[in-house]
Amino acid sequence: MIMAEQQHPVEAIGWAARDKSGVLSPFKFSRRATGEKDVTFKVLYCGICHSDVHTIKNDWGNTNYPSLPGHELVGVVTEVGSKVQKFKVGDKVGVGCIVGSCHSCDNCANDFENYCPKILLTYNSIYYDGTPTYGGYSNIMVANEHFVIRIPDNLPLDACAPLLCAGITTYSPLKFFGLDKPGMHVGVVGLGGLGHAAVKFAKAFGVKVTVISTSPGKKKEAIEQLGADSFVVSHEPDQMKGVMGTLDGIIDTVSAAHPLLPLIGMLKSHGKLVLVGLPVKPTELPVFPLVLGGKIVAGSCIGGIKETQEMIDFACKTQHNG
């Protein structure tokens, strides 16, 4: 059954979940007309993020139904508002996780819109006009130009889409926590959507990478396809022991419950364990190894708009050079 919700003048169609079963079905809705600072584009590709799955199933308890997910969307501009300066019709563009922020807090002033207390997400938020935001599992998108990312012509749109969430979610902590220096040794926990992006960016920075996974079958992919330097199976004590105290940092991408103690043990003194996955249940944090090793456990959530553009441009440059 197709449900209709007409609150704006531009007809659109997508795929939405109606309840916590998470089942997606066709959904007729509407987008706003192109405002003076808006960019409208035809959506050509949209990645599937684990956050989409959490949201449509209401795993985090905050889903507004109908839920139309997708925050890794790319396409071609069809219309721009009269005051838009950065884009023109025909440009390749994308939108990640953010479509609005306050523009006045310290976070926004420092290009950290991702930490703005009034952040508006690409889906499952209420926009300034009181209507729900709907994501990229749809045919068209309208967004304020500030939150639109330019996609270089020589970057394939389909491969580029996941970078707008998975890419920036791993690029940003590598940069922010100084884990992007050639010769460093960084661990990546989990080799899913986030993990493979973390490996690729770390290697592009010239960093030595060890993948830590529960799945021995992923070793070949990690080393031969993604360029990781080594692979450790987390439930093999001998393999884990061999890496203890050797890592400058770890990007932990796992969203299932898992112990942090073995990971903290893999860090050098003053090493940094950065969590980017979102387990539903609270994680136990052992304090002794943190204090005795001067170690840090931190979190990181996507990235700001300026850094997202920087990440896309870096991906384009490294692809071009490589």
N, C-alpha and C positions, 0 to 999 in steps of 0.2 A: 504494500500500500504506500502511495506517495502522499505525504502530508505537506500542506502549504502553510507558509508563514510570510505574508506579504506586508512588510513594514517600510520597504524602500522601493524606489521606482524601477530598479534594474533586476530583471528576472535572472535567477541562477539555479543551477542544479548541482547536487553533490551526493555524498553518501554519509549518512548519519546513523548513530545508535539512538534508540528510543528509551532504553532501560539498561540495567546493569548486566544483562546477558551479553552486551557488547556486540550484538549482531548489527551489521551495517546494512542499510537498505536505501534505495533512492529517496532523495529528499529535495523537494522544491522549496526554495527560499528566495531572498532578495538581497542584493548589495546596494549600498548607497550610491547615488549619482557621484561622479567624479568632482570632488571639491576643488577649490582653487589651489590647494597644496597637495592634492592627491594624485597618485599614479594608479591607473587601472591596467591590468594585464591579463592576458589569456594564460591560464595555468596549463603547462605542457607536461610537467612531471612533479610528483610529490613523493618524498621519501616516507617510509613508515618507521616511526620512532617508538621505542618501548613505552615512552610517556603516553603515546596515543592509546596503546593497549590498556595501560593503567587507568587512563581517563574514561574510556568508553565503558570499562567494567566497574567504574567508581571505586577502584582500589584505595584511593586516597580520601574518599568520603566527601569530595567537594564538587562532583560533576553536576553541571546543569544540563538537563536533557530538553530537547534533542541535542546530542553532542556530535558536531561535525569536526573531526580532528584534522591534523596535518599542519606541521610547522617547519617543513623543509620543502618549500614550493618555489618553483622557477617557471619562467615563461617569457612572453614577449609583450612589450607595452603596446596597448591599443589606444590609450587616451591619457593625456596629462592635463592637470589643472592650469589655470591662467598664470599662477605664481610659481609653478614648478620650475626650478633652475637646473637640476642635475640630470634630468631624463627627457627623452623625446620618444615619439612613437617609433616602434621598431627595435628599440633597445632590448637587450637580454637582461632580465632582472630576477631578483628573488626576494622572498621574505622569510625570515627565520621565526624565532619564538615570540618576538615582541612587536606590537603594533601601536603602543602608546606608553608615555611616561609623563611625569610632571614638568620636566625641563627646568626645574628651579631648585631641586635639592642638591646637596653636595655630590651625591652619586651621579646625577645627570650632568652636573657641571664638570665632572671629571671623566665623562664618557663611560660611566658604569650604569647605563640605563637598566641593565639586568638586575641591579640591586635597588632600584627605585621603589620606595614603599607604595607608590601608586602605579606600579607597572601594569600595563594592559597586555594580556597574552593574546596570541593570534587566534586562539580558540578558548572557550570556557571562561571568558571574561565578559564584563558588561562595558560596552563602549561609551564614549562621552554622551552620545545621544540616547542612551538608555536601552539600546538594543544589544542582543548577544553577539559576541564575535564568533565567526565561523571560519574554519581553517581551509587547508589546501586540498582536501578531498573534494574538489569542486572545479567548475569550469572557468571561473573568473575570480579575480581578487582585486580589491581596492584598498590601498594603504597610503598613509601620509608619506611623502617622499623621504622624510628623515629616517624612516624605518625600512626603506627599500635599498637593497644591495645591488650594485652593478656587477653583472657577470661578464668578464672579458670574452671577446668573440671566440678565442681559441680554446676555451674551456668547455667541454661537452656538458650540455645542460643536464642530461640524465645522471651522469656521474657526480655532477656538482651539487645536486639537490641535497643529499645528506650532509654535506659540509655545513649547511646553515644551522644545524643543531649538533649532530655528532662531531663535525669538524671543529666548530668553535668551542664546544664543551671540552675538548681535549687540547686544542691549540692554546687556549687561554691560560689554563693552569701551568702548562709547560713554560710559557713565557713569564707569567706573573711570579711564579715561585723560582725562577732562575734555573729551570731544568732544561734549558735550550742551548747550553754551552757545549761545543764540540769536545769530545773526550769524556764527558760525564757518562755515568751508567744509570739508566732509569729502568725500573720495572713497570710492566703494564699487566694489571690483573684483569683477566677476562678478555676473550678475543671475539666479542660480538661486534655490533655496530659501532660502539664507542671505541672498543679496544683496537680494532684494526686501524681506525683513524689515528689513534694515539701512536701506534707503532710507525705509521707512515710519516707523521709530522716529526716525531722524535728522530727518525732516521734522516729526514730532510734537514734537521738542525745539526746533524753530525754526531748524534748521541748514540752510545752503545745501548742496545735494548735487550732486556730479558723478558719474555712473556711468561706469566704465571697463570696456569689454567688447570681446571679439573678434568679436562678432556685431552687425553694423549693423542687422539686422532687429529688434533689441530696443529700438531708440531710441524708437519710438512708445509701447511699453508703459511704458518707464522714465519718460518725460515726461508722457504723457497719463493713464496709469492710476495710476502710483505717485507722481507729483508731483515727480520729480527736476527740478533746474534746468537741467542740461546733460548731454550724453552725448558721450563720446569713444571712438572706435574705436582700440584699443591698437596695431593694426598700421598706422595712418596717421600717419606722422611729423609732418606739419604740425599735425594735431589735438592730438597729444601735446605738441608744442612750445608750443602756446598755453596749456597748463595748467601748465607748469613753474614751480615755486616759488610756487604759489598756494594749496596745501592745508594746513590746520592738522593734518589727520590723514587716514589711509586705513584703512578696514576691508577687508582682503583675504580674500575668501571662497573663492578658487579652490583646488580640491584636485588640479588637474593641474599638472605641472611648468611653471614660467614664470619669466622673469627678474625680479628685484627692482630692478635698477638704474634702469629707467625710472620705477618707482613712487617710489623714493627721491628721484629728481630732481623729482618733482611736489610734494614737500613744501616748505613754508617752513622757514627755520631753526628748529630745535627741534621740527620736526614729528614725528609719531608714525605709523609704519606698523605696524598690528596684524594679525597673521596668525591667522585662525580656521579656514581650510581646512587639510586634512591631506594634502599630496602624499606619495605613497609613497616617491619618491626624494628624497635630500637636495637642498636648495636652496643655490645659491652666493650668498654674502653679500659684496658689495663694501664694503670698509671705508672707503676714502678719502672718499666722499660723506657717510658717517655722521659721521666725525670733523670734516671741514671744515664741515659744516652743523649740528653739534651735534644730530644727529637720532637717533631711537630706532627700533629694530625690536623688536617685542614679540610675545608670544603670549597668547592668551586661550582658556580652555576652559569652555564653558557658563557656569554661575553657581551660587551657593549657593541653598539652599532659600528663605531669607528674601528674597533678591533676585528669585528666580523668582516668588514671590507678588507682590512689588512690581511686577514687570514685567506680570503678568497684570492687576493692578488698574489700572495705568497704561493698558494697552490698552483696558480697559473704560471708563475715564474719557474717553480721547480719542475713542473711538467714540461715546460718549454725547454728548460736546460737539460732535463733528464730523458 
